[in-house]
Amino acid sequence: MKKSFYILFLMLASAIAMNSCMKDDMRPVTEFDTGDKGVFVVCEGNFMYGNASLSYYNKDKKSVENTVFLRANGIPLGDVAQSMVIIDSTAWVVVNNSGKVYALDSKTFKYKGKITGLVSPRYMQFLSPDKAYITDLYSKCIYVVNPVTYSITKTINIDNNSNEYYRHSSEQIVFSGNKMFVNSWSYDNKILVINTLTDELEDSVEVLKQPRKIVVDKNEKLWVLCDGGYAGSDYTGDAGIVKIDCSSLETEQTFLFTNGSKAVDLKTNKTGDTIYFINGNIYRFPVTATTLPSEAYIEAGNKNFYAIGLDPENSDLYVSDAVDYLQSGVVYRFNSSAVCTDTFDVGIIPNSFVFK
């Protein structure tokens, strides 16, 4: 009798404890309705910590809401938020180490669906409403997906059959005509050229080591920011910016960084006539320039500039400071005269801005 009572007591205590834990794990949900204009800040978080997040900035009110995915859905975003793209009213968030892409309502941040079956996704880009591409760090292929059905319809083989390092990885995507350009960043030095009519790899262009970011300007020239590898790595070389003609695939100019490199981001403005980049400080120059600027557009000082975004509506420049990559990041908003008009805190390692 005593034994039965003891067992019953343990079962009851366990049930109470479990119920208590379940209540503790339930997260309150916040209802958002942000309207049509604003700025998303994608915050990577730390690898293997599952602390990636999204922040949302109201430009008119100069107010920020942090961890909006968690607050809107009651679950964390995942491990390493790599990138994001908005099509119509849907925001697609690529969560790298979690191997998935979330679809969210861009106004309410509510979950709509997800694409899975990915290895280590990096960036997503749309060719049409029912066709998009997703790049991957390790799978040596680019996924062709149908966003309507959240399904993978095809893979594009980019394996160069080399066992050296991770070749080929795939990163950002830009389009020019029927060509899709993709940079192979990790331990590589190639820009991949893919025919979007056949979805086949048809060519590549060699650039400097580790092409990190790519943009296309108004003259259909591809600009490639190469970080040159990391200090202490056995894969290092010159860092700089390479300019390539999208039609002929000829390299037109190579700009080398001469005083060490902290090359992390590259953007063009809405009209495609000015290039902005981060190499410690922030620099800018016209696409017709034949040399890199000698003076910084915005000095970093003691800040760790990590990402830039240009508002297509008013040309405001948003700059993130990753601080020490462990604590919350900071965003600085500059007007077209490079005057700082606002500063706000966001999540850990803010790596990109997406405007709606």
C-alpha positions in Angstrom: 0.0 0.0 0.0 2.8 2.4 0.9 4.6 1.5 -2.3 1.5 2.1 -4.4 1.0 5.4 -2.7 4.6 6.4 -3.3 4.4 5.5 -7.0 1.1 7.5 -7.3 2.8 10.4 -5.5 5.7 10.4 -8.0 3.4 10.2 -11.0 1.4 13.1 -9.7 4.5 15.2 -8.9 5.9 14.5 -12.4 2.6 15.5 -14.1 2.6 18.8 -12.1 6.2 19.5 -13.0 5.6 18.7 -16.7 2.6 20.9 -16.8 4.6 23.7 -15.1 7.4 23.3 -17.7 5.0 23.4 -20.6 3.5 26.6 -19.3 7.0 28.1 -18.9 7.9 27.1 -22.5 4.8 28.7 -24.0 5.7 32.1 -25.3 3.3 35.0 -25.6 2.4 36.1 -29.1 2.3 39.7 -30.2 0.0 40.9 -32.9 1.7 43.2 -35.4 0.4 45.2 -38.4 3.2 47.3 -39.7 1.8 48.7 -43.0 3.5 48.9 -46.3 6.8 50.7 -45.5 9.6 49.8 -43.2 13.1 48.2 -42.9 13.8 44.6 -41.8 17.2 43.9 -40.2 18.4 40.3 -40.6 20.4 39.3 -37.5 22.5 36.2 -37.9 23.0 35.3 -34.3 25.8 33.0 -33.3 26.5 29.7 -35.0 25.0 26.7 -33.1 23.3 29.0 -30.6 19.9 29.2 -32.3 19.6 33.0 -31.5 19.0 34.4 -35.0 16.4 37.1 -35.1 14.6 39.7 -37.2 14.3 43.3 -36.2 11.8 45.8 -37.8 12.4 49.5 -38.0 9.6 52.1 -38.6 11.3 54.9 -40.6 8.6 57.5 -39.9 8.4 56.9 -36.2 12.1 56.1 -35.8 11.1 53.1 -33.7 12.3 49.5 -33.7 10.8 46.2 -32.8 13.2 43.4 -32.1 12.8 39.5 -32.3 9.6 40.0 -34.3 9.5 36.4 -35.6 9.7 35.0 -32.1 7.1 37.4 -30.8 4.7 36.9 -33.7 4.9 33.1 -33.8 5.9 32.0 -30.3 8.9 30.1 -31.6 12.6 31.1 -32.3 13.7 31.8 -35.8 16.5 29.3 -35.7 20.3 29.0 -36.2 22.0 31.7 -38.3 19.6 33.9 -40.3 21.6 34.4 -43.5 19.4 36.5 -45.8 15.9 37.6 -46.7 14.0 38.7 -49.8 10.5 40.2 -50.0 8.1 39.4 -53.0 4.7 41.0 -52.9 3.6 40.6 -49.3 5.7 37.6 -48.4 9.1 37.8 -46.7 11.4 34.8 -47.3 14.0 34.3 -44.6 16.9 31.9 -45.3 18.0 30.2 -42.0 21.4 28.8 -42.9 22.3 26.2 -40.2 18.7 25.2 -39.7 18.5 24.2 -43.3 15.2 25.9 -44.1 13.6 29.0 -45.6 10.6 30.5 -43.8 7.8 32.4 -45.6 6.3 35.2 -43.5 3.7 37.8 -43.9 5.7 40.9 -44.3 3.2 43.1 -42.3 2.3 40.8 -39.4 5.4 38.5 -39.4 3.2 35.5 -39.1 4.4 32.2 -40.4 3.0 31.1 -43.8 5.1 28.1 -44.8 8.6 26.8 -45.3 11.0 25.2 -47.7 13.0 22.3 -46.3 15.3 19.5 -47.7 18.2 22.0 -47.9 21.7 21.4 -46.6 23.1 24.8 -45.8 21.0 27.5 -47.6 22.5 31.0 -48.1 20.4 33.2 -50.4 17.1 33.1 -52.3 16.3 35.0 -55.5 13.1 35.1 -57.6 13.0 34.8 -61.4 9.2 34.8 -61.4 6.3 34.4 -58.9 6.5 30.6 -59.3 10.2 30.1 -59.8 13.1 30.9 -57.5 16.6 29.8 -56.8 18.3 29.0 -53.4 22.1 28.8 -53.1 23.9 26.5 -50.6 27.2 26.5 -48.9 27.9 22.8 -48.9 25.6 20.9 -51.2 27.5 21.8 -54.5 24.2 22.5 -56.2 21.7 25.4 -56.5 18.1 24.5 -55.8 15.3 25.5 -58.2 12.1 25.9 -56.2 8.4 26.6 -56.6 7.6 29.1 -53.9 3.8 28.5 -54.4 4.1 24.9 -53.3 7.2 25.3 -51.1 8.9 22.5 -53.1 12.2 21.8 -54.7 11.7 21.1 -58.4 15.2 20.7 -59.6 18.9 21.1 -58.7 21.6 22.7 -60.7 24.9 20.8 -60.4 27.9 23.1 -59.8 30.3 20.5 -58.5 33.7 21.0 -60.2 34.8 17.6 -58.9 37.6 19.1 -56.8 38.2 17.7 -53.4 40.1 20.9 -52.4 38.3 22.7 -49.6 34.5 23.1 -50.3 34.5 24.0 -54.0 32.0 25.0 -55.3 29.9 26.8 -52.7 27.2 29.2 -53.9 26.2 32.5 -52.4 24.5 35.6 -53.8 22.5 35.7 -57.0 22.1 38.5 -59.5 20.5 38.5 -63.0 21.5 40.0 -66.3 19.4 39.1 -69.4 19.1 35.3 -69.4 22.2 34.9 -67.3 22.3 34.3 -63.5 25.6 35.1 -61.8 26.5 33.4 -58.5 29.6 33.9 -56.4 31.5 30.9 -55.0 32.8 32.4 -51.8 34.1 29.9 -49.4 37.7 28.8 -50.4 37.0 29.6 -54.0 37.6 32.3 -56.6 34.8 31.8 -59.2 31.7 33.6 -60.4 29.4 31.0 -61.8 27.3 31.8 -64.9 24.0 29.9 -65.2 21.6 30.0 -68.1 18.1 30.7 -66.6 16.4 29.2 -69.7 18.0 25.8 -69.3 19.0 26.0 -65.6 22.4 24.7 -66.5 25.9 25.9 -65.5 27.4 27.2 -68.7 30.5 29.2 -67.7 32.5 30.7 -64.9 34.8 33.7 -64.4 37.9 33.6 -62.2 38.3 36.6 -59.8 40.3 37.2 -56.7 40.1 34.8 -53.8 36.8 34.5 -51.9 34.3 36.7 -53.8 32.0 37.7 -51.0 29.4 40.1 -52.5 28.1 40.9 -56.0 26.0 43.6 -57.6 25.0 44.7 -61.2 25.1 48.3 -62.1 23.1 50.3 -64.6 25.5 49.5 -67.5 25.1 45.7 -66.9 28.5 45.4 -65.3 29.0 42.9 -62.5 31.0 44.2 -59.5 32.5 41.6 -57.2 33.9 42.3 -53.7 36.6 39.7 -52.8 37.8 39.5 -49.2 41.0 37.6 -50.1 40.5 35.0 -47.4 41.2 35.2 -43.7 44.4 35.9 -41.8 45.9 32.6 -40.7 44.1 30.7 -43.4 45.9 28.6 -46.0 43.7 30.1 -48.7 44.6 33.8 -48.9 45.5 36.3 -51.5 44.8 39.9 -52.7 41.5 41.5 -51.7 39.7 44.0 -53.9 36.9 44.7 -56.3 36.6 43.2 -59.8 34.5 44.7 -62.6 33.1 42.3 -65.2 31.1 42.8 -68.4 27.9 40.7 -68.0 27.6 40.1 -71.8 31.2 39.3 -72.8 32.2 37.9 -69.3 35.5 39.8 -69.8 37.1 41.3 -66.7 37.3 45.0 -67.3 39.2 46.2 -64.2 40.5 44.9 -60.9 40.8 47.3 -58.0 43.1 46.0 -55.2 43.0 47.0 -51.6 46.5 48.0 -50.5 46.3 48.6 -46.8 45.0 45.3 -45.5 41.4 44.2 -45.9 38.2 44.2 -43.9 36.0 43.8 -47.0 32.6 42.7 -45.9 29.8 44.3 -48.0 29.0 45.9 -51.4 25.9 47.6 -52.6 24.8 49.8 -55.5 22.2 52.6 -55.2 18.7 52.4 -56.8 19.9 54.0 -60.1 22.9 51.8 -60.3 25.4 54.6 -60.9 27.2 54.5 -57.5 29.0 51.7 -55.7 29.2 51.6 -51.9 31.4 49.2 -50.0 32.8 48.4 -46.6 36.5 47.9 -46.1 36.8 48.9 -42.5 35.3 52.4 -43.3 32.5 53.0 -45.8 33.5 54.2 -49.3 31.6 55.1 -52.4 32.5 55.9 -56.0 30.8 56.3 -59.4 30.6 53.2 -61.7 32.7 55.2 -64.2 35.7 55.6 -61.8 39.0 54.1 -62.7 40.5 54.1 -59.2 39.1 53.4 -55.8 38.4 56.5 -53.5 41.2 57.5 -51.3 39.0 59.0 -48.6 36.3 57.3 -46.7 32.6 58.4 -47.1 31.9 57.5 -43.5 34.7 56.8 -41.0 34.2 53.7 -38.8 36.2 55.0 -35.8 35.8 52.3 -33.1 32.8 50.7 -34.8 32.8 47.3 -36.5 30.9 48.1 -39.7 29.4 44.9 -41.0 26.6 45.7 -43.5 25.1 48.5 -45.5 21.6 49.1 -47.0 20.4 51.8 -49.3 16.8 52.9 -49.0 15.4 53.0 -52.6 12.8 55.6 -51.5 15.1 58.4 -50.2 18.7 57.1 -50.5 19.2 57.0 -46.8 22.1 54.8 -45.9 21.7 52.2 -43.1 24.9 50.8 -41.6 25.2 48.0 -39.0 27.8 47.6 -36.3 28.4 44.0 -35.3 30.3 45.2 -32.2 32.1 42.1 -30.9 29.8 39.5 -32.7 28.5 38.4 -29.3 26.3 41.2 -28.0 23.4 43.1 -29.6 24.3 45.0 -32.8 23.7 48.6 -33.5 22.3 50.3 -36.7 23.1 53.8 -37.8 20.9 55.7 -40.2 22.5 58.4 -42.4 20.8 60.8 -44.8 22.1 61.6 -48.3 24.5 64.1 -46.8 26.1 61.4 -44.6 24.6 63.0 -41.5 23.5 60.4 -38.8 19.8 60.9 -38.2 19.1 57.9 -35.9 20.7 55.0 -34.0 19.0 51.9 -32.7 19.9 48.5 -31.2 19.0 45.2 -32.9 19.9 41.5 -32.6 23.3 39.8 -32.7 25.4 40.3 -35.9 23.0 42.4 -38.1 24.1 41.3 -41.6 21.6 42.9 -44.0 18.7 45.3 -44.6 15.6 44.6 -46.5 13.2 47.5 -47.5 9.5 47.2 -48.1 
